[in-house]
Amino acid sequence: MPGASVSEIDRLIARMAALLEPLEREADPRRFFLATYMRTTEAVKDELARGGFLDGEWTQEWDIAFADLYADALEKWNRGDPVPAPWEVAFDAARGERLPPLRHVLLALNAHVNYDLPQSLLAVITDREFDDPALVAQRGADHRHIDEILAARVPQEDRELAKAEQPGDRTLLDRLLTPFNRAGTKRFLKEGRRKVWSNARTLSRARRVGSEAFAAKLEELEALSAARVRELRAPGQVLLKLAARGFGVLLSP
């Protein structure tokens, strides 16, 4: 998507809003992640307009490529078409047993970061560019700045989720962990970022070998990502699971 313009990120936000409307009307739990994502995208748009990134054009192109992978999966699921395994687990949770709003956000966020994010980096970074340390460092700096925007929004998004919670959704342990959740967000993002870039480089190396090697690595990433989402869907304290086991997945070399 070379030469992405502000109108394109507006198009993305409009697409999100159109997908969110029926979810809100039907009280579909998938609305919790999408609403959070849309507000975060609006915050990224504001930072782009402010000139807050080293390479705003690239960041916008990447942000759109990343978000479109989620929106494409959501539209396919709504049509009854197959979706990647991590998204199948996350979306299926919305029609199974009732889960707290925070859990739905974490399931979708995990699928999106672990499975979609490495692919989005490959969409906007060529194999030759992956071999350029200076360029990768610049891209990494803009990635960190996106994470800073996400971390800054945690308190507000936590309050938004609290509005939809029912009695008992947050146990005493949840309440005690809330400050940890906010303070630990940066650590989770840092850990996830490190693994995402490692996985993107592994996929890049496989892409150079050929389509079969790339497909095999992508299949491995899909399986690892789906397994992690299943872990988070299982009964238990999800924040403790994140704290103990980490957020990301890691491809074999």
C-alpha positions in Angstrom: 0.0 0.0 0.0 2.7 2.5 -1.0 1.9 6.2 -0.5 -0.8 5.6 2.2 -2.8 8.7 2.8 -4.7 10.0 5.8 -7.9 9.1 3.9 -6.8 5.4 4.0 -6.6 5.3 7.8 -10.0 7.1 7.9 -11.2 4.3 5.6 -9.9 1.7 8.1 -11.6 3.5 11.0 -14.9 3.6 8.9 -14.5 -0.1 8.2 -14.1 -0.8 11.9 -17.1 1.3 12.7 -19.2 -0.6 10.2 -18.1 -3.9 11.6 -18.7 -2.7 15.2 -22.3 -1.5 14.7 -24.0 -4.9 14.3 -21.8 -6.4 17.1 -23.0 -3.7 19.5 -26.6 -4.0 18.3 -26.5 -7.7 19.0 -24.4 -7.4 22.2 -21.8 -9.7 20.6 -18.8 -10.1 23.0 -16.5 -9.6 20.0 -17.4 -5.9 20.3 -15.1 -5.4 23.2 -11.9 -6.0 21.3 -13.1 -4.2 18.2 -14.2 -1.1 20.1 -10.8 -1.0 21.9 -9.0 -1.4 18.6 -10.9 1.3 16.9 -10.2 3.8 19.7 -6.5 2.9 19.6 -6.4 3.3 15.8 -7.9 6.8 16.3 -5.1 7.5 18.8 -2.5 6.3 16.3 -4.1 8.5 13.6 -3.8 11.6 15.9 -0.1 10.8 16.6 0.5 10.4 12.8 -1.1 13.8 12.3 1.2 15.2 15.0 4.2 13.9 13.2 5.2 11.7 16.2 6.8 8.8 14.2 10.2 8.6 12.5 8.6 7.5 9.3 4.9 8.3 9.5 4.1 7.1 6.0 5.6 3.6 6.7 3.9 3.5 10.1 0.5 4.2 8.6 1.0 1.7 5.8 2.0 -0.9 8.4 -0.9 0.0 10.8 -3.4 -0.5 8.0 -1.9 -3.8 6.8 -2.0 -5.1 10.3 -5.5 -4.0 11.1 -6.8 -5.3 7.7 -5.7 -8.9 8.7 -8.0 -8.7 11.7 -10.9 -7.1 9.8 -10.6 -9.6 7.0 -10.8 -12.5 9.5 -13.8 -11.0 11.2 -15.6 -10.5 7.9 -14.9 -14.1 6.8 -16.1 -15.5 10.2 -19.3 -13.4 9.9 -19.9 -15.0 6.4 -19.2 -18.5 7.7 -15.9 -18.8 5.8 -12.8 -20.5 7.3 -10.5 -18.3 9.3 -7.0 -18.9 10.6 -6.9 -21.2 13.7 -6.1 -18.4 16.3 -9.0 -16.4 15.1 -11.3 -19.4 15.1 -10.6 -20.0 18.8 -11.0 -16.3 19.7 -14.2 -15.8 17.7 -15.7 -19.0 18.8 -15.3 -17.9 22.5 -18.0 -15.3 21.8 -20.6 -17.9 21.2 -19.7 -20.3 23.9 -19.7 -19.9 27.6 -19.8 -16.4 28.9 -16.4 -14.8 29.5 -15.6 -11.4 31.1 -15.0 -8.6 28.6 -11.3 -8.4 29.5 -10.9 -12.1 28.5 -12.4 -11.5 25.1 -10.0 -8.6 24.5 -7.0 -10.7 25.6 -8.0 -13.6 23.4 -8.3 -11.4 20.3 -5.2 -9.3 21.1 -3.2 -12.5 21.5 -4.4 -13.9 18.1 -3.8 -10.6 16.4 -0.3 -9.9 17.8 1.1 -13.4 17.7 -0.3 -14.5 14.3 -1.1 -11.3 12.3 1.7 -8.9 13.4 4.7 -10.8 12.0 2.8 -11.2 8.7 2.0 -7.4 8.6 5.7 -6.7 9.1 6.6 -8.9 6.1 4.0 -7.0 4.1 5.8 -3.7 4.5 9.5 -4.8 4.9 11.3 -6.6 2.1 13.8 -9.4 2.7 16.6 -7.0 1.7 15.4 -4.4 4.1 15.5 -7.0 6.9 19.2 -7.2 6.2 19.6 -3.4 6.8 20.3 -2.9 10.6 19.8 0.8 10.4 16.4 0.5 8.7 15.2 -2.3 11.0 16.2 -0.1 14.0 14.1 2.8 12.6 11.1 0.5 12.0 11.6 -1.0 15.5 11.6 2.5 17.0 8.2 3.3 15.4 6.9 -0.1 16.6 7.9 0.8 20.2 6.1 4.2 19.8 2.9 2.3 18.8 3.3 0.2 21.9 3.7 3.4 24.0 0.4 4.6 22.7 -1.2 1.3 23.6 0.2 1.4 27.1 -0.9 4.9 27.7 -4.5 3.9 26.8 -4.7 1.0 29.3 -6.3 3.0 32.1 -9.0 4.4 29.8 -9.7 1.1 28.1 -9.8 -0.6 31.5 -12.5 1.8 32.5 -14.4 1.2 29.3 -14.4 -2.5 29.9 -15.5 -2.1 33.5 -18.7 -0.4 32.2 -19.7 -3.7 30.5 -18.7 -6.0 33.3 -21.2 -7.9 35.4 -21.0 -8.7 39.2 -18.3 -11.3 39.7 -16.4 -10.6 36.4 -13.5 -9.3 38.5 -12.6 -11.4 41.4 -10.6 -10.1 44.3 -7.5 -11.4 42.6 -8.5 -9.5 39.4 -8.8 -6.3 41.5 -5.5 -6.8 43.2 -3.8 -7.4 39.8 -5.3 -4.4 38.1 -2.3 -2.1 39.0 0.0 -5.0 37.9 -2.0 -5.2 34.6 -1.4 -1.6 33.9 2.2 -1.5 35.0 2.9 -4.8 33.4 1.5 -3.8 30.0 4.8 -2.4 28.8 6.6 -5.6 29.9 4.1 -7.7 28.0 4.4 -5.5 24.9 8.2 -5.6 25.1 8.2 -9.4 25.3 5.7 -9.7 22.5 7.6 -7.2 20.3 10.8 -9.2 20.7 9.2 -12.4 19.7 7.2 -10.9 16.9 10.4 -9.4 15.3 12.2 -12.8 15.7 9.3 -14.5 14.0 9.1 -12.0 11.2 12.8 -12.6 10.5 12.3 -16.3 10.5 9.4 -15.9 8.1 11.6 -13.7 5.9 14.3 -16.3 5.8 11.7 -18.9 4.8 10.3 -16.6 2.1 13.7 -16.4 0.5 13.9 -20.2 0.4 10.6 -20.5 -1.4 6.8 -20.8 -1.2 6.8 -24.2 0.4 9.3 -23.2 3.2 7.3 -20.1 3.8 4.0 -21.9 4.0 5.4 -24.4 6.4 6.7 -21.7 8.8 3.4 -19.9 8.6 1.6 -23.1 9.4 3.8 -23.5 12.4 3.1 -19.9 13.5 -0.7 -20.5 13.1 -0.5 -23.7 15.3 1.6 -22.0 18.0 -0.7 -19.0 18.1 -3.8 -21.0 18.3 -2.4 -23.1 21.1 -1.7 -19.9 23.1 -5.2 -18.6 22.6 -6.7 -21.9 23.7 -4.6 -21.6 26.9 -6.0 -18.2 27.6 -9.5 -19.4 26.9 -9.3 -22.2 29.4 -10.7 -21.6 33.0 -8.4 -19.9 35.4 -6.8 -16.5 36.1 -5.8 -15.2 32.7 -3.6 -12.4 34.1 -1.6 -14.9 36.1 -1.2 -17.0 33.0 0.2 -14.0 31.1 2.5 -13.2 34.0 3.8 -16.7 34.3 4.1 -17.9 30.7 4.5 -14.7 28.7 2.4 -13.3 25.9 4.2 -14.3 22.7 5.1 -17.5 20.8 8.4 -18.2 19.2 9.0 -20.0 15.9 11.8 -22.6 15.7 14.9 -21.2 13.8 
